[in-house]
Amino acid sequence: MNKVKKYIVRLILTGVIFYIMYDIYTGHWGLRSYLNSRGERIRLTKEYNNLLAEKMKYEKDLEEIKTNPLFMEEQIKINLKKGNKGEVYYLFSEKNQNKSK
């Protein structure tokens, strides 16, 4: 009878330990939640940095518009490919030339 009690106690303890380990991994404060939250935080940080760079670019363009009245006309010609009637304009694209020695 003593062996049966020990077996049942060990079985229960094993189940409790397994449940605790499972809860640590999958629970609300568990490892899986931490890893998911960490990945989400990294993704949001990258998105925030991209949006911040885009905001700074737009602020620079806004300052350029305020200081240079021809900037708006130039941007319309470049982005919309529209010019005044009878006007000829040329668009030059910059090529990235990396020469390796």
VMD Tcl script that builds the backbone (N, CA, C; Angstrom):
set m [mol new atoms 303]
animate dup $m
set s [atomselect $m all]
$s set {name element resname resid chain x y z} {
  {N N MET 1 A 0.819 -1.192 0.000}
  {CA C MET 1 A 0.000 0.000 0.000}
  {C C MET 1 A 0.865 1.259 0.000}
  {N N ASN 2 A 2.022 1.155 0.655}
  {CA C ASN 2 A 2.928 2.285 0.739}
  {C C ASN 2 A 3.457 2.653 -0.642}
  {N N LYS 3 A 3.739 1.641 -1.471}
  {CA C LYS 3 A 4.234 1.883 -2.817}
  {C C LYS 3 A 3.171 2.570 -3.675}
  {N N VAL 4 A 1.936 2.212 -3.506}
  {CA C VAL 4 A 0.846 2.806 -4.278}
  {C C VAL 4 A 0.690 4.284 -3.904}
  {N N LYS 5 A 0.771 4.599 -2.608}
  {CA C LYS 5 A 0.666 5.997 -2.170}
  {C C LYS 5 A 1.820 6.827 -2.729}
  {N N LYS 6 A 3.029 6.288 -2.673}
  {CA C LYS 6 A 4.182 7.003 -3.218}
  {C C LYS 6 A 4.017 7.231 -4.717}
  {N N TYR 7 A 3.514 6.224 -5.425}
  {CA C TYR 7 A 3.310 6.345 -6.857}
  {C C TYR 7 A 2.282 7.441 -7.169}
  {N N ILE 8 A 1.184 7.452 -6.414}
  {CA C ILE 8 A 0.137 8.460 -6.634}
  {C C ILE 8 A 0.666 9.861 -6.305}
  {N N VAL 9 A 1.414 9.990 -5.216}
  {CA C VAL 9 A 1.981 11.284 -4.843}
  {C C VAL 9 A 2.962 11.760 -5.914}
  {N N ARG 10 A 3.799 10.877 -6.412}
  {CA C ARG 10 A 4.745 11.236 -7.472}
  {C C ARG 10 A 4.001 11.631 -8.754}
  {N N LEU 11 A 2.963 10.888 -9.068}
  {CA C LEU 11 A 2.169 11.194 -10.252}
  {C C LEU 11 A 1.519 12.578 -10.128}
  {N N ILE 12 A 0.967 12.866 -8.947}
  {CA C ILE 12 A 0.350 14.180 -8.724}
  {C C ILE 12 A 1.403 15.283 -8.786}
  {N N LEU 13 A 2.548 15.081 -8.141}
  {CA C LEU 13 A 3.612 16.083 -8.174}
  {C C LEU 13 A 4.127 16.312 -9.597}
  {N N THR 14 A 4.255 15.234 -10.348}
  {CA C THR 14 A 4.679 15.363 -11.737}
  {C C THR 14 A 3.658 16.176 -12.527}
  {N N GLY 15 A 2.384 15.914 -12.306}
  {CA C GLY 15 A 1.329 16.680 -12.976}
  {C C GLY 15 A 1.353 18.149 -12.583}
  {N N VAL 16 A 1.560 18.427 -11.298}
  {CA C VAL 16 A 1.621 19.807 -10.831}
  {C C VAL 16 A 2.826 20.529 -11.439}
  {N N ILE 17 A 3.971 19.863 -11.435}
  {CA C ILE 17 A 5.175 20.467 -12.014}
  {C C ILE 17 A 4.973 20.710 -13.508}
  {N N PHE 18 A 4.382 19.738 -14.209}
  {CA C PHE 18 A 4.116 19.906 -15.633}
  {C C PHE 18 A 3.171 21.086 -15.861}
  {N N TYR 19 A 2.113 21.201 -15.031}
  {CA C TYR 19 A 1.168 22.309 -15.157}
  {C C TYR 19 A 1.857 23.648 -14.916}
  {N N ILE 20 A 2.720 23.725 -13.912}
  {CA C ILE 20 A 3.439 24.968 -13.611}
  {C C ILE 20 A 4.350 25.342 -14.782}
  {N N MET 21 A 5.072 24.380 -15.328}
  {CA C MET 21 A 5.957 24.651 -16.464}
  {C C MET 21 A 5.143 25.096 -17.688}
  {N N TYR 22 A 4.022 24.440 -17.922}
  {CA C TYR 22 A 3.162 24.808 -19.036}
  {C C TYR 22 A 2.616 26.224 -18.845}
  {N N ASP 23 A 2.217 26.557 -17.619}
  {CA C ASP 23 A 1.678 27.890 -17.332}
  {C C ASP 23 A 2.762 28.956 -17.468}
  {N N ILE 24 A 3.986 28.631 -17.080}
  {CA C ILE 24 A 5.092 29.585 -17.237}
  {C C ILE 24 A 5.311 29.875 -18.720}
  {N N TYR 25 A 5.191 28.879 -19.550}
  {CA C TYR 25 A 5.441 29.067 -20.981}
  {C C TYR 25 A 4.272 29.763 -21.680}
  {N N THR 26 A 3.053 29.365 -21.371}
  {CA C THR 26 A 1.906 29.861 -22.131}
  {C C THR 26 A 1.026 30.838 -21.373}
  {N N GLY 27 A 1.246 31.070 -20.119}
  {CA C GLY 27 A 0.376 31.917 -19.321}
  {C C GLY 27 A 0.448 33.385 -19.717}
  {N N HIS 28 A -0.370 34.187 -19.042}
  {CA C HIS 28 A -0.446 35.617 -19.344}
  {C C HIS 28 A 0.913 36.291 -19.191}
  {N N TRP 29 A 1.651 35.949 -18.177}
  {CA C TRP 29 A 2.988 36.515 -17.957}
  {C C TRP 29 A 4.071 35.550 -18.414}
  {N N GLY 30 A 3.720 34.621 -19.275}
  {CA C GLY 30 A 4.632 33.565 -19.664}
  {C C GLY 30 A 5.648 33.963 -20.719}
  {N N LEU 31 A 6.493 33.028 -21.026}
  {CA C LEU 31 A 7.577 33.220 -21.974}
  {C C LEU 31 A 7.046 33.513 -23.377}
  {N N ARG 32 A 6.019 32.802 -23.797}
  {CA C ARG 32 A 5.462 33.009 -25.131}
  {C C ARG 32 A 4.915 34.428 -25.270}
  {N N SER 33 A 4.205 34.907 -24.247}
  {CA C SER 33 A 3.685 36.281 -24.281}
  {C C SER 33 A 4.824 37.285 -24.325}
  {N N TYR 34 A 5.871 37.018 -23.565}
  {CA C TYR 34 A 7.026 37.920 -23.557}
  {C C TYR 34 A 7.674 37.996 -24.937}
  {N N LEU 35 A 7.869 36.839 -25.571}
  {CA C LEU 35 A 8.505 36.818 -26.888}
  {C C LEU 35 A 7.635 37.500 -27.942}
  {N N ASN 36 A 6.312 37.276 -27.881}
  {CA C ASN 36 A 5.419 37.947 -28.813}
  {C C ASN 36 A 5.434 39.457 -28.600}
  {N N SER 37 A 5.410 39.880 -27.343}
  {CA C SER 37 A 5.431 41.307 -27.034}
  {C C SER 37 A 6.744 41.938 -27.469}
  {N N ARG 38 A 7.829 41.224 -27.285}
  {CA C ARG 38 A 9.138 41.740 -27.676}
  {C C ARG 38 A 9.225 41.913 -29.190}
  {N N GLY 39 A 8.746 40.928 -29.933}
  {CA C GLY 39 A 8.732 41.033 -31.392}
  {C C GLY 39 A 7.853 42.182 -31.864}
  {N N GLU 40 A 6.708 42.347 -31.225}
  {CA C GLU 40 A 5.811 43.449 -31.577}
  {C C GLU 40 A 6.456 44.795 -31.275}
  {N N ARG 41 A 7.168 44.881 -30.153}
  {CA C ARG 41 A 7.844 46.127 -29.785}
  {C C ARG 41 A 8.934 46.474 -30.801}
  {N N ILE 42 A 9.690 45.480 -31.239}
  {CA C ILE 42 A 10.743 45.709 -32.231}
  {C C ILE 42 A 10.128 46.177 -33.543}
  {N N ARG 43 A 9.028 45.544 -33.965}
  {CA C ARG 43 A 8.366 45.929 -35.209}
  {C C ARG 43 A 7.827 47.355 -35.111}
  {N N LEU 44 A 7.202 47.692 -33.989}
  {CA C LEU 44 A 6.654 49.035 -33.822}
  {C C LEU 44 A 7.755 50.090 -33.749}
  {N N THR 45 A 8.895 49.739 -33.162}
  {CA C THR 45 A 10.013 50.683 -33.098}
  {C C THR 45 A 10.536 50.981 -34.501}
  {N N LYS 46 A 10.668 49.953 -35.332}
  {CA C LYS 46 A 11.110 50.161 -36.712}
  {C C LYS 46 A 10.105 51.019 -37.473}
  {N N GLU 47 A 8.824 50.731 -37.300}
  {CA C GLU 47 A 7.790 51.511 -37.976}
  {C C GLU 47 A 7.813 52.967 -37.502}
  {N N TYR 48 A 8.007 53.168 -36.202}
  {CA C TYR 48 A 8.091 54.525 -35.654}
  {C C TYR 48 A 9.284 55.276 -36.242}
  {N N ASN 49 A 10.425 54.626 -36.331}
  {CA C ASN 49 A 11.613 55.270 -36.908}
  {C C ASN 49 A 11.399 55.628 -38.372}
  {N N ASN 50 A 10.738 54.744 -39.124}
  {CA C ASN 50 A 10.443 55.042 -40.528}
  {C C ASN 50 A 9.501 56.240 -40.648}
  {N N LEU 51 A 8.483 56.262 -39.799}
  {CA C LEU 51 A 7.541 57.382 -39.834}
  {C C LEU 51 A 8.206 58.681 -39.400}
  {N N LEU 52 A 9.119 58.595 -38.462}
  {CA C LEU 52 A 9.836 59.791 -38.011}
  {C C LEU 52 A 10.728 60.334 -39.131}
  {N N ALA 53 A 11.388 59.451 -39.857}
  {CA C ALA 53 A 12.215 59.886 -40.992}
  {C C ALA 53 A 11.346 60.507 -42.077}
  {N N GLU 54 A 10.186 59.915 -42.325}
  {CA C GLU 54 A 9.274 60.462 -43.320}
  {C C GLU 54 A 8.763 61.844 -42.890}
  {N N LYS 55 A 8.472 61.998 -41.608}
  {CA C LYS 55 A 8.016 63.285 -41.075}
  {C C LYS 55 A 9.098 64.349 -41.253}
  {N N MET 56 A 10.344 63.981 -40.979}
  {CA C MET 56 A 11.429 64.936 -41.131}
  {C C MET 56 A 11.601 65.337 -42.598}
  {N N LYS 57 A 11.407 64.389 -43.512}
  {CA C LYS 57 A 11.490 64.698 -44.940}
  {C C LYS 57 A 10.395 65.681 -45.328}
  {N N TYR 58 A 9.179 65.456 -44.842}
  {CA C TYR 58 A 8.077 66.359 -45.157}
  {C C TYR 58 A 8.281 67.739 -44.542}
  {N N GLU 59 A 8.856 67.789 -43.341}
  {CA C GLU 59 A 9.148 69.084 -42.732}
  {C C GLU 59 A 10.189 69.845 -43.552}
  {N N LYS 60 A 11.175 69.116 -44.061}
  {CA C LYS 60 A 12.203 69.736 -44.909}
  {C C LYS 60 A 11.577 70.273 -46.193}
  {N N ASP 61 A 10.681 69.485 -46.806}
  {CA C ASP 61 A 9.990 69.946 -48.010}
  {C C ASP 61 A 9.120 71.164 -47.715}
  {N N LEU 62 A 8.464 71.187 -46.570}
  {CA C LEU 62 A 7.624 72.325 -46.199}
  {C C LEU 62 A 8.459 73.591 -46.034}
  {N N GLU 63 A 9.606 73.467 -45.387}
  {CA C GLU 63 A 10.501 74.618 -45.255}
  {C C GLU 63 A 10.992 75.090 -46.620}
  {N N GLU 64 A 11.278 74.135 -47.509}
  {CA C GLU 64 A 11.721 74.481 -48.860}
  {C C GLU 64 A 10.614 75.213 -49.613}
  {N N ILE 65 A 9.382 74.782 -49.441}
  {CA C ILE 65 A 8.249 75.447 -50.086}
  {C C ILE 65 A 8.108 76.876 -49.567}
  {N N LYS 66 A 8.293 77.061 -48.257}
  {CA C LYS 66 A 8.155 78.398 -47.675}
  {C C LYS 66 A 9.265 79.341 -48.133}
  {N N THR 67 A 10.461 78.822 -48.328}
  {CA C THR 67 A 11.589 79.688 -48.682}
  {C C THR 67 A 11.797 79.823 -50.180}
  {N N ASN 68 A 11.429 78.826 -50.963}
  {CA C ASN 68 A 11.682 78.836 -52.403}
  {C C ASN 68 A 10.352 78.704 -53.152}
  {N N PRO 69 A 9.858 79.783 -53.737}
  {CA C PRO 69 A 8.553 79.703 -54.416}
  {C C PRO 69 A 8.572 78.821 -55.665}
  {N N LEU 70 A 9.709 78.601 -56.265}
  {CA C LEU 70 A 9.778 77.764 -57.467}
  {C C LEU 70 A 9.833 76.273 -57.140}
  {N N PHE 71 A 10.019 75.938 -55.860}
  {CA C PHE 71 A 10.122 74.535 -55.462}
  {C C PHE 71 A 8.826 73.787 -55.774}
  {N N MET 72 A 7.684 74.421 -55.511}
  {CA C MET 72 A 6.398 73.768 -55.752}
  {C C MET 72 A 6.224 73.460 -57.234}
  {N N GLU 73 A 6.560 74.415 -58.078}
  {CA C GLU 73 A 6.440 74.197 -59.516}
  {C C GLU 73 A 7.369 73.077 -59.971}
  {N N GLU 74 A 8.575 73.051 -59.417}
  {CA C GLU 74 A 9.532 71.999 -59.759}
  {C C GLU 74 A 9.015 70.626 -59.335}
  {N N GLN 75 A 8.430 70.531 -58.141}
  {CA C GLN 75 A 7.895 69.251 -57.667}
  {C C GLN 75 A 6.716 68.787 -58.511}
  {N N ILE 76 A 5.889 69.723 -58.957}
  {CA C ILE 76 A 4.764 69.360 -59.822}
  {C C ILE 76 A 5.290 68.785 -61.133}
  {N N LYS 77 A 6.312 69.404 -61.675}
  {CA C LYS 77 A 6.879 68.912 -62.934}
  {C C LYS 77 A 7.488 67.528 -62.760}
  {N N ILE 78 A 8.179 67.325 -61.657}
  {CA C ILE 78 A 8.866 66.044 -61.439}
  {C C ILE 78 A 7.882 64.934 -61.100}
  {N N ASN 79 A 7.010 65.165 -60.105}
  {CA C ASN 79 A 6.136 64.099 -59.600}
  {C C ASN 79 A 4.918 63.850 -60.486}
  {N N LEU 80 A 4.309 64.905 -61.004}
  {CA C LEU 80 A 3.107 64.730 -61.806}
  {C C LEU 80 A 3.396 64.718 -63.304}
  {N N LYS 81 A 4.653 65.051 -63.657}
  {CA C LYS 81 A 5.068 65.101 -65.057}
  {C C LYS 81 A 4.150 66.026 -65.863}
  {N N LYS 82 A 3.890 67.182 -65.282}
  {CA C LYS 82 A 3.060 68.189 -65.936}
  {C C LYS 82 A 3.828 69.489 -65.969}
  {N N GLY 83 A 3.701 70.198 -67.049}
  {CA C GLY 83 A 4.334 71.501 -67.182}
  {C C GLY 83 A 3.347 72.492 -67.776}
  {N N ASN 84 A 3.783 73.701 -67.918}
  {CA C ASN 84 A 2.938 74.705 -68.548}
  {C C ASN 84 A 2.812 74.414 -70.033}
  {N N LYS 85 A 1.759 74.929 -70.652}
  {CA C LYS 85 A 1.499 74.662 -72.067}
  {C C LYS 85 A 2.626 75.234 -72.917}
  {N N GLY 86 A 3.178 74.417 -73.789}
  {CA C GLY 86 A 4.250 74.832 -74.668}
  {C C GLY 86 A 5.616 74.831 -74.010}
  {N N GLU 87 A 5.689 74.412 -72.790}
  {CA C GLU 87 A 6.969 74.426 -72.060}
  {C C GLU 87 A 7.668 73.085 -72.242}
  {N N VAL 88 A 8.951 73.128 -72.441}
  {CA C VAL 88 A 9.757 71.919 -72.555}
  {C C VAL 88 A 10.624 71.832 -71.310}
  {N N TYR 89 A 10.612 70.679 -70.666}
  {CA C TYR 89 A 11.452 70.486 -69.494}
  {C C TYR 89 A 12.091 69.108 -69.563}
  {N N TYR 90 A 13.222 69.006 -68.942}
  {CA C TYR 90 A 13.989 67.766 -68.968}
  {C C TYR 90 A 14.118 67.236 -67.544}
  {N N LEU 91 A 13.941 65.943 -67.408}
  {CA C LEU 91 A 14.109 65.282 -66.113}
  {C C LEU 91 A 15.343 64.402 -66.196}
  {N N PHE 92 A 16.276 64.651 -65.310}
  {CA C PHE 92 A 17.496 63.859 -65.259}
  {C C PHE 92 A 17.436 62.969 -64.036}
  {N N SER 93 A 17.631 61.684 -64.232}
  {CA C SER 93 A 17.638 60.770 -63.094}
  {C C SER 93 A 19.079 60.524 -62.677}
  {N N GLU 94 A 19.257 60.421 -61.360}
  {CA C GLU 94 A 20.597 60.178 -60.836}
  {C C GLU 94 A 20.860 58.686 -60.833}
  {N N LYS 95 A 22.022 58.307 -61.343}
  {CA C LYS 95 A 22.404 56.899 -61.340}
  {C C LYS 95 A 23.461 56.689 -60.278}
  {N N ASN 96 A 23.319 55.609 -59.561}
  {CA C ASN 96 A 24.263 55.246 -58.521}
  {C C ASN 96 A 25.417 54.496 -59.166}
  {N N GLN 97 A 26.571 55.156 -59.258}
  {CA C GLN 97 A 27.715 54.525 -59.908}
  {C C GLN 97 A 28.768 54.204 -58.857}
  {N N ASN 98 A 28.863 52.945 -58.506}
  {CA C ASN 98 A 29.865 52.484 -57.561}
  {C C ASN 98 A 30.969 51.793 -58.350}
  {N N LYS 99 A 32.105 52.430 -58.381}
  {CA C LYS 99 A 33.236 51.840 -59.099}
  {C C LYS 99 A 34.139 51.143 -58.089}
  {N N SER 100 A 34.324 49.872 -58.292}
  {CA C SER 100 A 35.210 49.124 -57.404}
  {C C SER 100 A 36.561 48.950 -58.063}
  {N N LYS 101 A 37.581 49.057 -57.252}
  {CA C LYS 101 A 38.953 48.946 -57.774}
  {C C LYS 101 A 39.541 47.614 -57.435}
}
mol reanalyze $m
mol bondsrecalc $m
mol representation Tube
mol addrep $m
